[in-house]
Amino acid sequence: MISMIWAMDENWLIGKDNLLPWHYPKDLQYFKNMTKDQSVIMGDLTYKSLKTYYKTKPLPFKKVYVANILDVTYTDAIHVKDIFEFIKHTKEDICVIGGKTIYQLMLPYADRLYITYVLKAHEGNVYFPKFNLSDFKLVSKKMEDQLIFATYERSKI
């Protein structure tokens, strides 16, 4: 199963200069709860951004895959040069955690979406790629503070 998790504001904003454009402790806790001990895949910039947050601590995931078309070695992650081959051959459940390009490439393969809607506009420069949410059905929704935590599953045709 391929899952994706992200937070976006009302304009589909997800980032500002490779960082989150907001600080909502409940969203950070939700992200940690949903990804802890999961195998995750992310792009190189997201990996570098997470390393600034975690500094010397290891990333709190079961397994970390970093997609990068360049030949790079990561001391605490597995390099994925071809994300399509990876998805085609993996037997693991994978959670996609960013960034924009990885989301865009993986969206057609996603079975489940965990979207945090930030009910306020923020400033930034990275937006989630537009897609048709009607391909998914809402399975749960919870509102807390200025956030809506929604889970969607791909509709079966």
LUMVEXZA-57302 format. One record per atom (N, C-alpha, C): atom name; residue number from 1; x, y, z. Coordinates in Angstrom, 1 decimal. Each point is the difference from the previous one (the first is absolute). Layout:
- atom,n,u,v,w
- CA,NUM,X,Y,Z
...
// end
This chain:
- atom,n,u,v,w
- N,1,0.8,-1.2,0.0
- CA,1,-0.8,1.2,0.0
- C,1,0.9,1.2,0.0
- N,2,-0.4,1.0,-0.8
- CA,2,0.7,1.3,-0.1
- C,2,-0.9,1.0,0.7
- N,3,0.5,0.6,1.0
- CA,3,-0.7,1.1,0.7
- C,3,0.8,1.3,-0.2
- N,4,-0.7,1.1,0.1
- CA,4,0.7,1.3,-0.1
- C,4,-0.5,0.9,1.1
- N,5,0.8,0.8,0.6
- CA,5,-0.4,0.9,1.1
- C,5,0.6,1.4,-0.3
- N,6,-0.8,1.0,0.2
- CA,6,0.4,1.4,-0.1
- C,6,-1.0,0.9,0.6
- N,7,0.5,1.2,0.3
- CA,7,-0.9,1.1,0.5
- C,7,0.1,1.1,-1.1
- N,8,-1.2,0.6,-0.2
- CA,8,0.0,1.1,-1.0
- C,8,-1.0,1.1,0.5
- N,9,0.2,1.2,-0.4
- CA,9,-0.9,1.0,0.4
- C,9,-1.1,0.1,-1.1
- N,10,-0.9,1.1,0.2
- CA,10,-1.1,0.1,-0.9
- C,10,0.4,0.3,-1.5
- N,11,1.2,0.4,-0.2
- CA,11,0.5,0.2,-1.4
- C,11,0.9,-1.2,-0.5
- N,12,0.0,-1.1,0.7
- CA,12,0.8,-1.2,-0.3
- C,12,1.5,0.2,0.3
- N,13,0.3,1.0,0.8
- CA,13,1.4,0.3,0.4
- C,13,0.5,-1.1,0.9
- N,14,1.2,-0.5,-0.3
- CA,14,0.6,-1.1,0.9
- C,14,1.4,0.4,0.5
- N,15,0.6,1.0,-0.5
- CA,15,1.4,0.3,0.4
- C,15,0.4,1.5,-0.2
- N,16,1.1,0.3,0.7
- CA,16,0.6,1.3,-0.2
- C,16,1.5,-0.2,0.2
- N,17,0.7,0.1,-1.1
- CA,17,1.5,-0.1,0.0
- C,17,0.4,-1.3,0.6
- N,18,-0.6,-1.1,-0.3
- CA,18,0.3,-1.3,0.4
- C,18,-0.3,-0.3,1.5
- N,19,-0.9,0.9,0.6
- CA,19,-0.4,-0.2,1.4
- C,19,-1.5,0.1,0.0
- N,20,-0.6,-0.4,1.1
- CA,20,-1.5,0.2,0.2
- C,20,-0.2,1.5,0.2
- N,21,-1.1,0.5,-0.7
- CA,21,-0.3,1.5,0.2
- C,21,-0.8,0.3,1.2
- N,22,-0.2,-1.0,0.9
- CA,22,-0.8,0.2,1.2
- C,22,0.5,-0.9,1.1
- N,23,-0.5,0.2,1.2
- CA,23,0.4,-0.8,1.1
- C,23,-1.3,-0.3,0.8
- N,24,-0.5,-1.2,-0.2
- CA,24,-1.2,-0.5,0.7
- C,24,0.4,-1.3,0.7
- N,25,0.2,0.1,1.3
- CA,25,0.4,-1.2,0.7
- C,25,-0.9,-1.2,-0.2
- N,26,-1.3,0.2,-0.1
- CA,26,-0.9,-1.2,-0.3
- C,26,0.3,-0.6,-1.3
- N,27,0.3,0.8,-1.0
- CA,27,0.3,-0.6,-1.3
- C,27,1.4,-0.8,0.0
- N,28,0.9,0.6,0.7
- CA,28,1.3,-0.7,0.2
- C,28,-0.2,-1.4,0.7
- N,29,-0.8,0.1,1.1
- CA,29,-0.3,-1.3,0.7
- C,29,-0.7,-1.0,-0.8
- N,30,-0.9,0.5,-0.8
- CA,30,-0.8,-0.9,-1.0
- C,30,1.0,-0.7,-0.9
- N,31,0.9,0.9,-0.6
- CA,31,1.0,-0.6,-1.0
- C,31,0.8,-1.0,0.7
- N,32,0.5,0.3,1.2
- CA,32,0.8,-1.0,0.7
- C,32,-0.7,-1.3,0.3
- N,33,-1.3,0.1,0.5
- CA,33,-0.8,-1.2,0.3
- C,33,-0.2,-0.8,-1.3
- N,34,-0.3,0.6,-1.1
- CA,34,-0.3,-0.7,-1.2
- C,34,1.2,-0.6,-0.7
- N,35,1.2,0.5,0.2
- CA,35,1.2,-0.5,-0.7
- C,35,1.0,-0.7,0.9
- N,36,-0.2,0.1,1.3
- CA,36,0.9,-0.7,0.9
- C,36,0.1,-1.5,-0.3
- N,37,1.2,-0.5,-0.1
- CA,37,0.2,-1.5,-0.3
- C,37,-0.6,-0.4,-1.4
- N,38,-0.2,0.9,-0.9
- CA,38,-0.4,-0.3,-1.3
- C,38,1.2,0.1,-1.0
- N,39,-0.1,-0.7,-1.1
- CA,39,1.0,0.2,-1.1
- C,39,-0.5,1.2,-0.8
- N,40,0.9,1.0,-0.2
- CA,40,-0.4,1.2,-0.6
- C,40,0.9,0.3,-1.2
- N,41,-0.5,0.7,-1.0
- CA,41,0.8,0.4,-1.1
- C,41,-0.2,1.5,-0.2
- N,42,1.1,0.7,-0.3
- CA,42,0.0,1.5,-0.1
- C,42,1.1,0.4,-1.0
- N,43,-0.1,1.2,-0.5
- CA,43,1.0,0.5,-0.8
- C,43,1.2,0.5,0.8
- N,44,1.1,0.4,-0.7
- CA,44,1.2,0.4,0.6
- C,44,-0.2,1.3,0.8
- N,45,-0.7,0.9,-0.5
- CA,45,-0.2,1.3,0.8
- C,45,-0.8,-0.2,1.2
- N,46,-1.0,-0.9,0.0
- CA,46,-0.8,-0.3,1.2
- C,46,0.9,-0.7,1.0
- N,47,0.8,-0.9,-0.5
- CA,47,1.0,-0.7,0.9
- C,47,0.9,1.0,0.7
- N,48,0.6,1.0,-0.7
- CA,48,0.8,1.0,0.5
- C,48,-0.7,0.9,1.0
- N,49,-1.3,0.3,-0.3
- CA,49,-0.8,0.8,0.9
- C,49,-0.2,-0.7,1.3
- N,50,-0.4,-1.3,-0.1
- CA,50,-0.2,-0.8,1.3
- C,50,1.2,-0.1,0.8
- N,51,1.2,-0.1,-0.6
- CA,51,1.2,-0.1,0.7
- C,51,0.3,1.3,0.8
- N,52,-0.5,1.2,-0.5
- CA,52,0.2,1.2,0.8
- C,52,-0.9,0.0,1.2
- N,53,-1.2,-0.7,-0.1
- CA,53,-0.8,-0.1,1.2
- C,53,0.5,-1.0,1.0
- N,54,0.5,-1.1,-0.5
- CA,54,0.4,-1.1,0.9
- C,54,1.5,0.1,0.4
- N,55,0.7,0.8,-0.7
- CA,55,1.5,0.2,0.3
- C,55,0.7,-1.3,0.2
- N,56,0.4,-0.3,1.2
- CA,56,0.8,-1.2,0.3
- C,56,-0.9,-1.3,0.3
- N,57,-1.3,0.2,0.2
- CA,57,-0.8,-1.1,0.3
- C,57,-0.3,-0.8,-1.3
- N,58,-0.2,-1.3,0.0
- CA,58,-0.4,-0.7,-1.2
- C,58,-1.4,0.3,-0.3
- N,59,-0.3,0.0,-1.3
- CA,59,-1.4,0.2,-0.5
- C,59,-0.9,-1.1,0.6
- N,60,-1.2,0.3,0.4
- CA,60,-0.8,-1.0,0.8
- C,60,-0.9,-0.9,-0.9
- N,61,0.7,-0.5,-1.1
- CA,61,-0.8,-0.9,-0.9
- C,61,0.6,-1.4,0.0
- N,62,-0.8,-1.0,-0.4
- CA,62,0.5,-1.4,0.0
- C,62,1.1,-0.1,-1.1
- N,63,-0.2,0.6,-1.2
- CA,63,1.0,0.0,-1.0
- C,63,-0.2,1.3,-0.8
- N,64,1.1,0.5,-0.4
- CA,64,0.0,1.3,-0.7
- C,64,0.6,-0.2,-1.4
- N,65,-0.9,0.4,-1.0
- CA,65,0.4,0.0,-1.4
- C,65,0.1,1.4,-0.5
- N,66,1.0,0.3,-0.7
- CA,66,0.2,1.4,-0.6
- C,66,0.1,-0.1,-1.5
- N,67,-1.0,0.6,-0.7
- CA,67,0.1,0.0,-1.4
- C,67,0.8,1.1,-0.5
- N,68,1.0,-0.3,-0.9
- CA,68,0.9,1.0,-0.5
- C,68,0.5,-0.6,-1.3
- N,69,-0.1,0.7,-1.1
- CA,69,0.6,-0.5,-1.3
- C,69,1.5,0.1,0.0
- N,70,0.6,0.7,0.9
- CA,70,1.4,0.1,0.1
- C,70,0.5,-1.2,0.8
- N,71,1.3,-0.4,-0.3
- CA,71,0.6,-1.1,0.8
- C,71,0.5,0.6,1.4
- N,72,-0.8,-0.3,1.0
- CA,72,0.3,0.6,1.3
- C,72,0.0,-1.2,1.0
- N,73,0.8,0.1,1.0
- CA,73,0.0,-0.9,1.1
- C,73,-0.5,0.7,1.3
- N,74,-0.9,-0.7,0.6
- CA,74,-0.6,0.5,1.3
- C,74,0.4,-0.9,1.1
- N,75,0.5,0.6,1.1
- CA,75,0.5,-0.9,1.1
- C,75,-1.1,-0.7,0.8
- N,76,-1.2,0.7,-0.1
- CA,76,-1.1,-0.6,0.8
- C,76,-1.3,-0.2,-0.9
- N,77,0.2,-0.1,-1.3
- CA,77,-1.1,-0.2,-0.9
- C,77,0.4,-0.8,-1.2
- N,78,-1.0,-0.6,-0.7
- CA,78,0.3,-0.8,-1.2
- C,78,-0.3,0.9,-1.2
- N,79,1.0,0.1,-0.9
- CA,79,-0.2,0.8,-1.2
- C,79,-0.9,-0.7,-1.0
- N,80,-0.9,0.7,-0.6
- CA,80,-0.9,-0.5,-1.0
- C,80,0.2,0.9,-1.2
- N,81,0.6,-0.6,-1.1
- CA,81,0.3,0.8,-1.2
- C,81,-1.2,0.0,-0.9
- N,82,-0.7,-1.1,-0.1
- CA,82,-1.2,-0.1,-0.8
- C,82,-1.2,-0.3,0.8
- N,83,-0.8,1.0,0.3
- CA,83,-1.1,-0.1,0.9
- C,83,-1.1,-0.9,-0.6
- N,84,-0.1,-0.1,-1.3
- CA,84,-1.0,-0.8,-0.6
- C,84,0.3,-1.5,0.1
- N,85,1.3,-0.3,-0.2
- CA,85,0.5,-1.4,0.2
- C,85,-0.2,-0.4,1.5
- N,86,0.3,0.9,0.8
- CA,86,-0.1,-0.2,1.5
- C,86,-1.4,-0.4,0.3
- N,87,-1.0,0.8,-0.4
- CA,87,-1.4,-0.3,0.3
- C,87,-0.5,-1.3,-0.7
- N,88,0.5,-0.2,-1.1
- CA,88,-0.4,-1.2,-0.8
- C,88,0.4,-1.3,0.7
- N,89,1.2,0.1,0.7
- CA,89,0.6,-1.2,0.6
- C,89,-0.1,-0.1,1.5
- N,90,-0.4,1.0,0.7
- CA,90,0.0,-0.1,1.4
- C,90,-1.2,-0.8,0.6
- N,91,0.3,-0.7,1.0
- CA,91,-1.1,-0.8,0.7
- C,91,-0.4,0.7,1.3
- N,92,0.6,1.1,0.3
- CA,92,-0.3,0.7,1.2
- C,92,-1.1,1.0,-0.1
- N,93,-0.7,0.3,1.1
- CA,93,-0.9,1.1,0.0
- C,93,0.9,1.2,0.1
- N,94,-0.3,1.0,-0.8
- CA,94,0.9,1.2,-0.1
- C,94,-0.9,1.3,0.2
- N,95,0.6,0.9,0.8
- CA,95,-0.7,1.3,0.2
- C,95,0.9,1.1,-0.6
- N,96,-0.6,0.7,-0.9
- CA,96,0.6,1.1,-0.8
- C,96,-0.1,1.3,0.9
- N,97,1.1,0.6,0.3
- CA,97,0.0,1.1,0.9
- C,97,0.6,1.3,-0.6
- N,98,0.2,0.0,-1.3
- CA,98,0.4,1.3,-0.6
- C,98,1.2,-0.1,-0.9
- N,99,0.3,1.0,-0.6
- CA,99,-0.6,1.2,-0.3
- C,99,-0.9,0.0,-1.2
- N,100,-0.2,1.2,-0.6
- CA,100,-0.9,0.2,-1.0
- C,100,0.2,-0.9,-1.2
- N,101,1.2,-0.2,-0.5
- CA,101,0.2,-0.8,-1.2
- C,101,-0.3,-1.5,0.4
- N,102,0.4,-0.5,1.1
- CA,102,-0.3,-1.3,0.4
- C,102,-1.5,-0.3,0.2
- N,103,-0.7,1.0,0.6
- CA,103,-1.4,-0.1,0.0
- C,103,-0.6,-0.1,-1.4
- N,104,0.4,0.9,-0.9
- CA,104,-0.5,0.0,-1.3
- C,104,0.2,-1.4,-0.7
- N,105,1.2,-0.5,0.1
- CA,105,0.3,-1.3,-0.6
- C,105,-0.8,-1.2,0.6
- N,106,-0.2,0.1,1.3
- CA,106,-0.6,-1.2,0.7
- C,106,-1.5,0.1,0.1
- N,107,-0.6,1.1,-0.2
- CA,107,-1.5,0.2,0.1
- C,107,-0.8,-1.1,-0.8
- N,108,0.4,-0.3,-1.2
- CA,108,-0.7,-1.0,-0.8
- C,108,0.0,-1.4,0.7
- N,109,1.0,-0.2,0.8
- CA,109,0.1,-1.4,0.7
- C,109,-0.5,0.0,1.4
- N,110,-0.5,1.1,0.5
- CA,110,-0.4,0.1,1.4
- C,110,-1.3,-0.7,0.2
- N,111,0.0,-0.8,1.1
- CA,111,-1.3,-0.7,0.4
- C,111,-0.7,0.8,1.1
- N,112,0.8,0.8,0.8
- CA,112,-0.6,0.7,1.2
- C,112,0.7,1.3,0.1
- N,113,-0.8,1.1,0.4
- CA,113,0.5,1.3,0.2
- C,113,-0.3,0.5,1.4
- N,114,1.0,0.5,0.6
- CA,114,-0.2,0.6,1.3
- C,114,0.3,1.5,-0.2
- N,115,-1.1,0.8,0.0
- CA,115,0.2,1.4,-0.3
- C,115,-0.4,0.8,1.2
- N,116,0.9,0.9,0.4
- CA,116,-0.4,1.0,1.1
- C,116,-0.2,1.3,-0.8
- N,117,-1.3,0.5,0.2
- CA,117,-0.4,1.2,-0.6
- C,117,0.3,1.1,1.1
- N,118,0.8,1.0,-0.4
- CA,118,0.3,1.1,0.9
- C,118,-1.0,1.1,-0.4
- N,119,-0.9,0.4,0.9
- CA,119,-1.1,0.9,-0.4
- C,119,0.4,1.5,0.1
- N,120,1.1,0.3,-0.6
- CA,120,0.5,1.3,0.0
- C,120,1.0,0.1,-1.1
- N,121,0.1,1.2,-0.7
- CA,121,1.0,0.2,-1.0
- C,121,1.3,0.3,0.6
- N,122,1.1,-0.5,-0.6
- CA,122,1.3,0.3,0.5
- C,122,0.9,0.4,-1.2
- N,123,1.2,0.5,0.3
- CA,123,0.9,0.4,-1.1
- C,123,1.0,-1.1,-0.2
- N,124,0.3,-0.2,-1.3
- CA,124,1.0,-1.0,-0.4
- C,124,0.2,-0.1,-1.5
- N,125,0.7,-1.0,-0.4
- CA,125,0.3,-0.1,-1.4
- C,125,-0.1,-1.4,-0.6
- N,126,-0.5,-0.9,0.7
- CA,126,-0.1,-1.4,-0.5
- C,126,-1.5,-0.4,0.2
- N,127,-0.6,-0.5,-1.0
- CA,127,-1.4,-0.3,0.0
- C,127,-0.2,-1.5,-0.4
- N,128,-1.0,-0.6,0.7
- CA,128,-0.3,-1.4,-0.4
- C,128,-0.6,0.0,-1.4
- N,129,0.5,-1.0,-0.8
- CA,129,-0.6,-0.1,-1.4
- C,129,-1.5,-0.2,0.0
- N,130,-0.7,0.7,-0.8
- CA,130,-1.4,-0.2,-0.1
- C,130,-0.4,-1.4,-0.5
- N,131,-1.0,-0.6,0.5
- CA,131,-0.5,-1.3,-0.4
- C,131,-1.5,-0.1,0.3
- N,132,-0.6,-1.0,-0.5
- CA,132,-1.4,-0.2,0.1
- C,132,-0.3,-0.8,1.3
- N,133,-0.4,0.6,1.0
- CA,133,-0.3,-0.7,1.3
- C,133,-1.2,-0.9,-0.2
- N,134,-0.8,0.1,-1.0
- CA,134,-1.2,-0.8,-0.2
- C,134,0.4,-1.5,-0.4
- N,135,1.3,-0.2,-0.2
- CA,135,0.5,-1.4,-0.2
- C,135,0.1,-0.7,1.3
- N,136,-0.2,0.7,1.1
- CA,136,0.1,-0.5,1.3
- C,136,-1.3,0.2,0.8
- N,137,-0.2,-0.9,1.0
- CA,137,-1.2,0.3,0.9
- C,137,0.5,0.3,1.4
- N,138,-0.7,0.9,0.6
- CA,138,0.3,0.4,1.4
- C,138,-0.4,-1.1,0.9
- N,139,1.0,-0.5,0.9
- CA,139,-0.4,-1.1,0.9
- C,139,0.1,0.5,1.5
- N,140,0.6,1.1,0.2
- CA,140,0.0,0.6,1.4
- C,140,0.4,1.5,-0.1
- N,141,-0.6,0.7,1.0
- CA,141,0.3,1.5,0.0
- C,141,-0.2,0.4,1.5
- N,142,1.0,0.8,0.4
- CA,142,0.0,0.5,1.4
- C,142,0.5,1.4,0.0
- N,143,-0.6,0.9,0.7
- CA,143,0.4,1.4,0.0
- C,143,0.5,0.3,1.4
- N,144,1.2,0.7,0.1
- CA,144,0.6,0.4,1.2
- C,144,0.6,1.4,-0.2
- N,145,-0.3,0.9,0.8
- CA,145,0.6,1.4,-0.2
- C,145,-0.3,0.5,-1.4
- N,146,1.0,0.4,-0.7
- CA,146,-0.2,0.4,-1.4
- C,146,0.5,-1.0,-1.0
- N,147,-0.2,-1.3,0.4
- CA,147,0.4,-1.1,-0.9
- C,147,-1.1,-1.0,-0.2
- N,148,0.0,-0.5,-1.2
- CA,148,-0.9,-1.2,-0.3
- C,148,0.9,-1.1,-0.4
- N,149,-0.1,-1.1,0.7
- CA,149,0.8,-1.2,-0.3
- C,149,-1.0,-1.0,-0.8
- N,150,0.3,-0.2,-1.2
- CA,150,-0.8,-0.8,-0.9
- C,150,0.7,-1.2,-0.5
- N,151,-0.7,-1.1,-0.1
- CA,151,0.6,-1.2,-0.6
- C,151,-0.9,-0.4,-1.2
- N,152,0.7,-0.3,-1.1
- CA,152,-0.7,-0.4,-1.2
- C,152,0.5,-1.3,-0.5
- N,153,-0.8,-0.8,-0.7
- CA,153,0.4,-1.2,-0.6
- C,153,-0.4,0.0,-1.5
- N,154,0.9,-0.5,-0.8
- CA,154,-0.3,0.0,-1.5
- C,154,-1.3,-0.8,-0.2
- N,155,-0.8,0.6,-0.8
- CA,155,-1.3,-0.6,-0.4
- C,155,0.3,-1.2,-0.9
- N,156,-0.7,-1.1,0.2
- CA,156,0.2,-1.1,-0.8
- C,156,-0.9,0.1,-1.2
- N,157,0.5,-0.3,-1.2
- CA,157,-0.8,0.2,-1.2
- C,157,-0.5,-1.4,-0.4
// end
